[in-house]
Amino acid sequence: MHEKISLAVDLLLFTIRNDRLELLLVRKLDEPFSGMLALPGVAVSEDETLTDATRRCLKEKMGISEELFMEQLFTWGDDLDRDPRNRVVSVSYYALIPYNKLSEYQEEKEKGANFYDVDYILSDKIEMAFDHKKITEYARERIRGKADYTDIGFSLLDEEFTLPDLQRVYEILLGKPLYKANFRKSIADKVEETGELRREGACRPSKLYRKK
């Protein structure tokens, strides 16, 4: 018999770097699962909401206090022994941040917190603590589904971006190539030109856009 039930939140913070979807993980320094990778998480205090606990986790692990796209994912508690110490029910949240923004928080992030390629995380090459690989897989599928019918991809871009930037984000989230003409037609009423250009090397300058 479990003597008590604890409530926690687990955070899945995603970004895109080098055309890969990446996820924030921490290295556990104590038992159980010492030395293994895990999702960052915190126990929920009696005087805070689930959302507040998740924001506190963001602040403690990465130094991030600004508002990000964040959404509740799922509640994990059917496995009564998911944590060998005691009965823990966890509510997972996922959040998205442009990679360029992360440089602002390098000095504030918790030691041992780093981003890892999601495909690598879900491969047979590593084990994760608790049921965190299962949670990660569930989150990736949720994001793929959301990318198919929402504006979720904009949350992984800087305020100004090119249309190829935007298309590439959606291709990464969906896990498949997209036809340029069809994609641009689908997002035409969601973006507007800034009047600025991005010049990169000898390539033709690209128009910069922002979300309407």
Secondary structure as UniProt FT lines:
FT   STRAND          5..17
FT   TURN            18..19
FT   STRAND          20..27
FT   TURN            34..35
FT   STRAND          37..38
FT   STRAND          41..43
FT   TURN            46..47
FT   HELIX           50..62
FT   STRAND          69..76
FT   TURN            80..81
FT   STRAND          87..96
FT   HELIX           99..102
FT   HELIX           103..105
FT   TURN            106..108
FT   TURN            111..112
FT   STRAND          113..117
FT   HELIX           118..121
FT   TURN            124..125
FT   TURN            130..131
FT   HELIX           132..147
FT   TURN            148..149
FT   HELIX           152..156
FT   HELIX           163..174
FT   HELIX           180..187
FT   HELIX           188..190
FT   STRAND          191..198
FT   TURN            201..202
FT   STRAND          206..211
//
